[in-house]
Amino acid sequence: MTRRLRLGMVGGGQGAFIGAVHRIAARIDDRFEWVAGALSSDPQRAQASADEANIARSYASWSEMARAEAARDDGIDAVAIVTPNHLHAPVATAFLQAGIHVICDKPLAMTLEEGEALARLAREKNRLFALTHTYSGYPMMRYARELIDRGEIGDVRVVQVEYAQDWLAQPIELTGENRQAVWRTDPKQAGRAGCLGDIGTHAYHLAAFATGMLPVEIAAELHTFVEGRPVDDHIQAMLRYGNGARGMLWASQVASGEENALRLRVYGTKAGIAFDQENPNELLFTPLAGATQTFTRARVDSAVARHATRVPAGHPEGYLEAFAQLYKDAALQIEAIDAGLPPPAESRLLTTVDDGVAGLRFIDAVFDSHAKLAYTRVNNG
């Protein structure tokens, strides 16, 4: 029987949404156990958080944790980094230097330079660096990629992706009650990209994941609707691809009435597909001049979809299972790396540090385009 891999966590203490999600997701397929953590910069809160999460070893700092765990015979195999963005690069660097695999939230780092340095270090140390682009873990999103790869929709012509939320439609960061709102709107902790870095990169990645294409040119605009907010809360961009395809991307955290509306549509010369993250067990496929077909999870003949499926048809799988898929694939790759073997084929769709670098390049391109954007006045008579 394969042993459970030992996991540590940096960040994600009491009251942190994403830390709890990681801890649940890693356990779903029984490939990991949580054994260590530096869950808060406050030692007492870190210990209380570790006790609450049933994590045996609690550390007062992540640097201490990296040194101590690397020195132990039973030290962690990998660390999950769930801190605010400004800590991603220094924490990841410390654990990679210690020879420990990394699973990190996005965006990868505060700057492209930091991200590229992390990618180099991961290769030098031969350590896995997985990035949690969760929505690529859905079976139907992986099936969408397979359909496009097989040419079922023909040559890609149009890519339309959007990610709309409303949780920052009001200046809730000013109340201090929502800790995530406070740090996500603080450039010192989140970086210069607000909505762009938080959910815009998710939309960008999902379009790239499905189509296998990255744009070669963009025209983009950033906007801040909430007065006084120092980061963007809305982004819209036009995309040009190397094969001649065109795309549009918009992401907004001030879209009143929307919850977590990540939607992707891809149109080719033969058919179009549509995916809605809030209904992830279905994928719509519409042939040119034909009737729309609804493909459902566990009913498609697809090895990549089956690999990401856990329960029979008619039993919904959702966000936590998609997150768990990243951990499942990470476990397969960590075991292969540690055994000196190539990653198994079934784990090849895991998102990695290279996807993170692509996201940071997108952020830089959006800022560059925004700075140059010129509007032409419409003659409305």
N, C-alpha and C positions, 0 to 999 in steps of 0.2 A: 504494500500500500504506500502511495506517495505521501510523504509527510506534509503537513500544512506548513506553508511558508510563514515566517515570523515578520510581522509588520509593526512599524512605529508610525506615529503621527506627530506632525508639528502644526500647532494651531488647532482650531476646532473644539475649544473648551465649552463649558456650560453656556447654553443659549445660542451656540453657533449652528445655524441650519446645515451648512454643507459638511461640517465635521460628522454630524450624526448620519448623514446620507452616505458618506464614505464608509463609516463603520458598519452600517447595515449591508451595503452593497458588497463589501469584501467578504462577508460571511455567507452570502446567499448560496454560492457554489461550493462552500466548505474547502476552499483552497488556501485560506489565510487564517491566522489568528493574531489578534492585537495584543502585543506584549509590552510596548513601551510608548511613551509619549512626552512631549514638551507642549502641553495643551494650552498654556497661558504664560505670559511674561511675569505674572504674579505667582510666586511659588505655592502659596496657600491655595489659590484658585486652581492652579495646575494640578495639585494633589487631589483636591476635591473633585475635579473633573475626571481625573484618572480613576478615582474610587467609584464614581458614578458609572463610568463606562467599563468597569471591571478590567482595567489595564494595570498590570502588576508593577511596572517600573515607571515612576514619574520623575521627570527632570525639571530643574529650574530654568534651563536654557537649552536651546537647540544645539548650540555649539558643544556644550557638555555632553548632550545626548549622542551626537555624532562620534565624539572621541570614545565615550564609554562603550557604546554598542559595538563599535569596530573592534574593540579589545576583548570582547566577550566571546567564548566558544559558542554560546547560545544567543549571540547578538542578532539583531534584526537582519532579514534579507533585503527588505525594501522599506522606504519611508514614504508616507503620503504627506504632501505639503498643501495645507488648506488655510494658509495665512492670507492677509491682505497682500496685494500684488507686489508692494515694494520689497517684501521679504523673499519672494520666490527665488530670485537669482542667488542671493547670499546663502540661503538655507540649502538649496540644491547643490551649490558648489561645495559646501562643507561635506555633505553626505556622499557626493560622487568622489571627492578626494579621499574619503574614508573607505571607498570600495563598496558602497551600498547603492542598490538600485533605487530609482526615483519614480514616483507617481505624483504628478503635480497638476493643480488646477490651472486653468488659463485665465488671462494671457500668460504666456511663458515668463515674461520679464517686463521690466519697465521700458527697456530700449532694445532696438534691434542688435546693437553691439553686445549687450548682455546676453541676448538669446543666442547669437551665433557663438559666443564663447562657451555657453552651456552645451551646445551641440558638439563642439570640438572636444570638450572635456569628456562628455559621455562616450564618444568614439574612442578617445585615448584610453579611457579606463575600461572599455568594453562592458559598460553597464547599461541596462535598459533605462530609458527615460521616456515614460509614458505620459501623455497629456490627456486630461479628462474632457475631451470633446464628446460628452455623453450621448448626444443624439445620433452619433454614428453607430451606437451599439444596438439600435432597434433592428430586429430581423427584417422588417419591411424596407428600411432604409438600405440595408445591405443587399436586399433583393433588387431594389431600384438600381443600385450600382451595377449589379450583375446584368440586368436587362440592358442597360446602356452599353456596358462592355461588350455584350453579345451582338450589339447592333439592332436590337429589337425595335428601337424607336428611330433608327436610321441615323443620319448625320445630325448632330446637335445644332440647332439654329438659335434657340432662345432659352435663356435661363432666367427665371424669376424667383427671387428668394426674399422673404420678409420675416422679421421677428418683432412682434409688437407686444408691449406690456404697458400697464398703467400705474405701476406701484410708485413711480417718482413723479406723477402728474402734479403733486403738491410738494412744497418744500419741507418734507417730513424730516429731513436731516437736521433741521434747525431745532426740533423738539428734543433731540438727543435720545429719544426712546427707541429708535430703530438703529441699532449699532451698525448694521450692514449699510444702511443709507448714509450714515455718517462717513464711513471710510470710503465707500464707493464714489462719493462726490468730493473727496479730498484729493487733489492732485498729488500731494506728498505720499499718500498711501496707495492710491489707485493708478497713478500715472496721469499723463495729460489726456488720455482717452477715457471718457466716461461711458456713455451708452455704446460708443464705438468699440471700446475694449471689452466691455462686459458681455453684450449680446451681439454686437455687430460682427465680432470675430466668429461667433458661433454660426451665424448665417453664412458668412463667407466660407467657413470650413465645410458646412453641409453641402453647399453648391459644388465645391471642389471635390468633396468626397464622392458624391453621386456621379459627377460627370467625368472625373479624372482630369479636369482642366482648371488651370489658373488663368485669370485674365492677363493680357499683356499691356493694357491701357485702361485707366479709369478716369472718370470725371465725377467729382464728389463734392458734397456740401455738408458741413456740420452746422448744427444749430442748437442753441440753448433757449428753451421756452420759459423755464422757471427763472424769474428775475433774480440775479445775484448768485446763481449757481456757477461755480468756477470751471465746470466741465460740461461737455456736450450732453444733451439728453435726447438727441434725434440726429439721424444721419441718413442721407440718400445718395446713391451712387449709380452711375451708368458704367457698364463693363463691356470691354471689347476683348474677344478671344482670338488666339492665333489662327484658328480654323475659319474665322469670319463670323462666328456666332456673336450675338449681342446678349447682354444681360442687364438686369436691374436688381439692385439690392436696397432695401430700406429697413432700418431698425429704429424703434422708438420706445422710450420708457415713459412717454406722456400720452399714449394712445388710450384715451379714456374708454373703459369698458372691456379692454383686452386683458386677458390673464397671462398666458404664456404661448402666444400664437406664433409659433415658428412654422412657416409653410414654404414648401418648395415645389415649383413646377418647372419641368424641362420639356421642351418641344423639339422634336426632330422631324426629318423629312418623311417618316413613316408613321409616327405616333407621338403621343404626349403622355407624361406621367405626372401625378400630383400626390404629394404627401403632406399630411397635417399632423404635427407633433401632438396635438391634443386628442387625436384619434389614431394612435400609432400602430394599431393592429391591422390597418387597412392601407392599401396602395391602389390608387386609381390609374388604370391604363386605358387610353382611348386611341384606337387606330384611326388613321386618316379616313374620314368619311364613314367611320364605323361607330358601333355602340360602346359606351364606357363599360369596362369590366372592373369589378372590385376584387382584387386579390387580398386574401386574408392570411394572417400569420398562422402557421402550422398546416396550411392547405396548399402551399406552393411547393413544387418539386425543385428544391434548391438546397444544396449542401451548405451554402453560407448562411441561409436563413435558418436551417435546422440547427446549425452550430450555435446560433444565438437564441434558440427557443428552449423553453423549459417545461411547459405544460401543454396538454392537448388542446386541439382546436376548440374555440368557444370559451376558453378560460383566458381572460384578458391578461396581457403582460404590459408593463408600463415603464415609467421613469426609473424606478429602482432596479428593475431587471436590466434595462439598458445600461445603467451605471455598472451593475454587476458584470455585464459582458466585458467591459474594459478590464476589470480585475481578473476575470477568467482568462482572457487573452494575455494579460500581463503575467499571470502565473505560468502559463505555458512557455512564454518567452524567457522568463527568468530561469526556469528549470533547464531550458535548452542552453542558454548562455553559460550557466554554471557547470553544465556537463560538457561544454565545448562543442555543442552541436548547433546547427542552423535552426532558426525559429521554425516551428511546425507550420505547415501551410495554412491550417485552419485559423491560426492566430494572426495572419498577415494583415488584417484590416484594423489592427490596433493603431490608434492615433499616437504619434510620437513627437519628440522634440522638433523634428523637421516640420511637422504641421504647425507647431508653435512659432517657428521662425517665419513660416509663410504668413501667419497671422500678423506678426510684427511688421513684416514688409508691407502688408496691406494697410496697417495703421499709418505707417510713414507716408505711403502713397496718398492716402485720404487727406492727411494734413497738407501735403504738398499741393494736391489738386485744389483743396479748399482755399489755400492762400492765393491761387491764381485764377479762381473762378470769376468769370465775367458774365453777367446776364445781359440779354438784349431785350429792350422794352418792346412789348407787344402793342401794335397799333390797333386799338379797339374802336376806332372810328370817332 
